């Protein structure tokens, strides 16, 4: 369904990849409007240099949020009118976003704060942990960036 109580729905799938933990890392985000079964609105990826997997996961979330906010601004859509579904295979990040876990690692605290700051612009945010196979496209895009293929 494209609208939920007057909200425009967007789905953000994001992922991070690190080889070595810490090691070479990249992140990716894929954004869909109305349904995760529709064509992707945005596909974003970035090489991060050296990072842990959890930092790369947060960077994927931030990359997606920045991309979505830029897209909304260009289209003149207020983030407050958006229902945002976040889907990640990082249970840790999802539980931190929902307040179930505290952010203890110092390197993740500013990333968490940045993500929460961007999320505060949206009225309806639904973070959801999904199994890796349901986040396959974001995972593949992050790994393509890590391999220098994207």
Legacy VTK file of the C-alpha trace (Angstrom):
# vtk DataFile Version 3.0
C-alpha trace
ASCII
DATASET POLYDATA
POINTS 150 float
0.000 0.000 0.000
1.429 3.394 -0.941
0.003 5.479 1.878
-0.544 4.795 5.551
-2.747 7.370 7.329
-1.620 10.087 4.932
2.024 9.052 5.029
4.071 8.235 1.958
5.858 4.938 2.578
9.543 4.370 1.917
11.587 1.246 2.584
15.291 1.540 3.376
17.400 -1.611 3.178
20.994 -1.050 4.261
24.083 -3.082 4.997
27.762 -2.828 5.778
30.621 -5.152 4.931
34.061 -5.441 6.499
36.802 -7.904 5.755
38.934 -8.327 8.813
36.731 -6.581 11.394
38.324 -4.085 11.404
39.408 -4.235 7.816
38.557 -2.849 4.398
34.900 -1.830 4.547
32.027 -0.545 2.445
28.341 0.123 2.897
25.213 0.307 0.798
21.593 1.373 0.941
18.654 0.707 -1.337
15.482 2.772 -1.096
12.057 1.816 -2.398
8.930 3.952 -2.534
5.558 2.405 -1.668
6.718 -1.227 -1.584
9.950 -3.204 -1.301
8.669 -5.137 -4.317
8.774 -2.037 -6.538
11.771 -0.864 -8.550
14.485 0.720 -6.416
14.253 4.492 -6.184
17.895 4.864 -5.094
20.876 2.521 -4.928
23.753 3.963 -2.945
27.131 2.569 -1.987
30.380 3.822 -0.576
33.861 2.532 0.221
34.759 3.398 3.816
38.414 2.486 4.189
39.170 0.530 7.365
36.225 -0.049 9.708
34.496 -2.688 11.792
31.390 -4.407 10.490
29.177 -2.564 12.987
30.577 0.824 11.947
29.993 -0.146 8.299
26.390 -1.100 9.162
25.799 2.326 10.742
27.428 4.007 7.744
25.000 2.148 5.464
22.072 3.430 7.506
23.433 6.983 7.430
24.107 6.787 3.686
20.523 5.697 3.093
19.044 8.353 5.364
21.108 11.085 3.700
20.057 9.851 0.266
16.391 9.719 1.218
16.441 13.160 2.861
18.138 14.645 -0.226
15.551 12.996 -2.484
12.667 14.291 -0.353
14.105 17.825 -0.313
14.450 17.852 -4.116
10.840 16.679 -4.457
9.560 19.137 -1.843
8.328 16.351 0.442
8.504 16.914 4.196
10.137 14.020 6.085
7.318 14.338 8.630
4.924 13.062 5.932
6.958 9.874 5.412
6.472 6.481 6.994
9.958 4.974 6.923
10.515 1.233 7.175
14.166 0.404 7.925
15.279 -3.145 7.264
18.718 -4.348 8.300
20.299 -7.699 9.053
22.200 -6.162 11.974
20.194 -7.054 15.051
22.564 -4.943 17.167
21.896 -1.739 15.209
18.127 -2.317 15.147
18.054 -2.928 18.911
20.112 0.217 19.499
17.751 2.255 17.308
14.718 0.968 19.212
16.319 1.586 22.614
16.578 -2.086 23.560
20.380 -1.889 23.670
22.674 0.937 24.673
25.487 2.045 22.399
28.636 1.156 24.331
31.370 1.259 21.694
32.884 4.759 21.471
33.329 4.654 17.681
29.613 3.952 17.242
28.255 6.681 19.543
28.609 9.567 17.043
27.189 7.387 14.252
24.202 6.473 16.421
23.662 10.145 17.301
23.836 11.170 13.653
21.379 8.467 12.589
18.966 9.310 15.416
19.172 12.998 14.499
18.142 12.252 10.933
15.460 9.799 12.051
13.946 12.462 14.320
12.806 14.323 11.181
10.390 11.496 10.355
7.104 11.061 12.209
6.815 7.322 11.637
9.929 5.112 11.716
9.756 1.328 11.832
13.154 -0.352 12.255
13.011 -4.076 11.586
15.633 -6.787 11.816
15.535 -9.114 8.818
17.509 -12.238 8.090
20.450 -11.828 5.738
18.649 -13.482 2.824
15.995 -10.734 2.990
18.681 -8.040 2.770
20.559 -9.694 -0.082
20.541 -6.758 -2.525
22.047 -4.297 -0.045
24.607 -6.915 1.009
25.597 -7.564 -2.608
25.872 -3.839 -3.362
28.107 -3.247 -0.313
30.346 -6.141 -1.357
30.494 -4.893 -4.968
31.768 -1.554 -3.656
34.248 -3.360 -1.440
35.479 -5.335 -4.450
35.746 -2.156 -6.548
33.110 -3.409 -8.989
30.427 -0.772 -8.431
LINES 1 151
150 0 1 2 3 4 5 6 7 8 9 10 11 12 13 14 15 16 17 18 19 20 21 22 23 24 25 26 27 28 29 30 31 32 33 34 35 36 37 38 39 40 41 42 43 44 45 46 47 48 49 50 51 52 53 54 55 56 57 58 59 60 61 62 63 64 65 66 67 68 69 70 71 72 73 74 75 76 77 78 79 80 81 82 83 84 85 86 87 88 89 90 91 92 93 94 95 96 97 98 99 100 101 102 103 104 105 106 107 108 109 110 111 112 113 114 115 116 117 118 119 120 121 122 123 124 125 126 127 128 129 130 131 132 133 134 135 136 137 138 139 140 141 142 143 144 145 146 147 148 149
